[in-house]
């Protein structure tokens, strides 16, 4: 949508622009062809309703590099009010919710100062797709994964046109003026003048009161020298002195558009108008990029029937070198021929793809173009699969030959040779740089660089148990048990440092034996490692005991188990608080410590303690609160509630609390003073009785020690058994299930109808 808006901006500005000053000449411009046959008036209406137009104005002004004063000076020179674009200058209100949208005058003003023209206005992007219209073959983005990606073919197909140079803004010092350029001459000091000057077809500009000045093929610096002479003849106070009473400045408001042709293996061959600042790369971007058949190593730039430059895109893509990317002129032809020798490189390289090789380039150049080898590359050799010539093919489905090419590894300190990979770029390897032979390659060759396989594909040993980093490790000749333990970062606390078990592949498997196990001696020296100087480093405060256990060699696929010390466990703690003499967090002395043992260690209960209100919580396995009858435990150490303690237990002994709390469906919930000997009904009545929504038959009591007691029915004759609340207890009356009541009423109504019918039958039988 943004590109469509900018194209409409370029078109409608032709009809919306106000007349310029009579003493300035404006170059003629061909009408821009809009999609759908829109007229400039229709395009202007679209622009007025486009919310992005103000943002585009701001962007164009910002990209021009012109200051606000320079913008206003150009507007005055073009015959517009100097403040017509102030709303879109830095700090203006244009484009805000309250700012006015640009109209026809603003569009014309932007065009007049050279910021509203786009040389690519006719090449609009397809709406809502993000792709430029493409004619011809294309390479899908996921082809890189399949190995069919042609290096560089997709570079010019990005969904952006920011590479195309705009027609406004500063020009490089070596830019030479020509017909179609627009200049702005500003005279300041004692004389105030501003002129927009178009370079005519013959190469002249017409300056009022001065006359014609020939500027074709001049740089701006050379033009300033010429103007000092010509303007000085009219304005006597205009000199080169920094304190001159009259000064001038000449800039390029907009550059001309050159007509060039792009032919050959490009997506959209044809003629294009591009900025005079455009190069061969600009033309390739304009043409949608090259096809998959293109020769990217020898792109020919022709001028007046002769080749003036050859562009190698690999210089640009691999090294950012644009020295041969010359600036194009009107009539130039960019010709992209068919590709030459191509070779596919796959496997453990940084940039696997299909590459094109120039005459004289070899395997070395191919690997360099791919960025070199990856760290996991098998650099001993590479495989080359070559299509055999027709005369050498034998019967069969695969007319290819496989070549095995050996590589060598040079020490890193040696100087790089022509075949040494690792200097430019530097993939390198653990043993140094890889030397690749300068082997010629044929068209259609496929080079494969194998990679080091995963750990499971090679020889390995494994270690488990009481080590810091258990797992599999590569096996090497002469590897020992001590080295494997060191790789596993050493034993952990609690490791059994007398022997380890090694499970080994059996020599004889005829009886179905999977492994045979052996016990290998180890000791405390396995806790020590060697530093860079060869000294032993172990846990703080532990001296190295000496030579230690003998070394145990390992065999491939050995599985080592570092055992755990029998009954080893880290300290386990429990918390005891409340009314005990010494509350705190205690470490268990043994796995059999019980509740009463902990109370004894805490000095027993205080006189204010309420044993029956013990709160015992066990987070282990989500057990929650346990109901403990502590008074019984205090009398009988063998009672079942003298439980074995577990890590994380939390025990609290509260002070005596002579109240009973009544909650739930009760008329006046709250706390009631405890009265010894009173039962459940007393506390319910003291709290106002059960409400009409309460279900008294389901009342339960949460005793202070955590035990829960509910009302139990004994039948119609014996009534129900009701628990007696103790000090600190909580009585809860649940809500009645109203749905169950309605169901029971329905059943009773049905029974009543049945009984009524039976009564009628009985009466009839008796009367008869």
HELIX and SHEET records of a PDB file:
HELIX    1   1 UNK A    2  UNK A   16  1                                  15    
HELIX    2   2 UNK A   35  UNK A   37  5                                   3    
HELIX    3   3 UNK A   40  UNK A   48  1                                   9    
HELIX    4   4 UNK A   53  UNK A   64  1                                  12    
HELIX    5   5 UNK A   68  UNK A   77  1                                  10    
HELIX    6   6 UNK A   86  UNK A   88  5                                   3    
HELIX    7   7 UNK A  104  UNK A  112  1                                   9    
HELIX    8   8 UNK A  143  UNK A  146  1                                   4    
HELIX    9   9 UNK A  155  UNK A  157  5                                   3    
HELIX   10  10 UNK A  220  UNK A  232  1                                  13    
HELIX   11  11 UNK A  280  UNK A  286  1                                   7    
HELIX   12  12 UNK A  313  UNK A  319  1                                   7    
HELIX   13  13 UNK A  363  UNK A  369  1                                   7    
HELIX   14  14 UNK A  390  UNK A  392  5                                   3    
HELIX   15  15 UNK A  455  UNK A  457  5                                   3    
HELIX   16  16 UNK A  481  UNK A  487  1                                   7    
HELIX   17  17 UNK A  524  UNK A  527  5                                   4    
HELIX   18  18 UNK A  595  UNK A  601  1                                   7    
HELIX   19  19 UNK A  611  UNK A  613  5                                   3    
HELIX   20  20 UNK A  620  UNK A  622  5                                   3    
HELIX   21  21 UNK A  630  UNK A  635  1                                   6    
HELIX   22  22 UNK A  680  UNK A  686  1                                   7    
HELIX   23  23 UNK A  696  UNK A  698  5                                   3    
HELIX   24  24 UNK A  738  UNK A  767  1                                  30    
SHEET    1   A 3 UNK A 193  UNK A 198  0                                        
SHEET    2   A 3 UNK A 182  UNK A 189 -1                                        
SHEET    3   A 3 UNK A 246  UNK A 254 -1                                        
SHEET    1   B 2 UNK A 204  UNK A 207  0                                        
SHEET    2   B 2 UNK A 211  UNK A 214 -1                                        
SHEET    1   C 5 UNK A 270  UNK A 275  0                                        
SHEET    2   C 5 UNK A 257  UNK A 264 -1                                        
SHEET    3   C 5 UNK A 333  UNK A 336  1                                        
SHEET    4   C 5 UNK A 299  UNK A 303 -1                                        
SHEET    5   C 5 UNK A 306  UNK A 311 -1                                        
SHEET    1   D 5 UNK A 353  UNK A 357  0                                        
SHEET    2   D 5 UNK A 341  UNK A 347 -1                                        
SHEET    3   D 5 UNK A 446  UNK A 449  1                                        
SHEET    4   D 5 UNK A 381  UNK A 387 -1                                        
SHEET    5   D 5 UNK A 400  UNK A 406 -1                                        
SHEET    1   E 3 UNK A 408  UNK A 410  0                                        
SHEET    2   E 3 UNK A 433  UNK A 435 -1                                        
SHEET    3   E 3 UNK A 420  UNK A 421 -1                                        
SHEET    1   F 5 UNK A 471  UNK A 474  0                                        
SHEET    2   F 5 UNK A 460  UNK A 465 -1                                        
SHEET    3   F 5 UNK A 559  UNK A 562  1                                        
SHEET    4   F 5 UNK A 499  UNK A 505 -1                                        
SHEET    5   F 5 UNK A 515  UNK A 521 -1                                        
SHEET    1   G 2 UNK A 529  UNK A 530  0                                        
SHEET    2   G 2 UNK A 536  UNK A 537 -1                                        
SHEET    1   H 5 UNK A 584  UNK A 587  0                                        
SHEET    2   H 5 UNK A 573  UNK A 578 -1                                        
SHEET    3   H 5 UNK A 650  UNK A 653  1                                        
SHEET    4   H 5 UNK A 615  UNK A 618 -1                                        
SHEET    5   H 5 UNK A 624  UNK A 626 -1                                        
SHEET    1   I 5 UNK A 670  UNK A 673  0                                        
SHEET    2   I 5 UNK A 659  UNK A 664 -1                                        
SHEET    3   I 5 UNK A 730  UNK A 733  1                                        
SHEET    4   I 5 UNK A 700  UNK A 702 -1                                        
SHEET    5   I 5 UNK A 708  UNK A 710 -1                                        
SHEET    1   J 2 UNK A 712  UNK A 713  0                                        
SHEET    2   J 2 UNK A 720  UNK A 721 -1                                        
END                                                                             
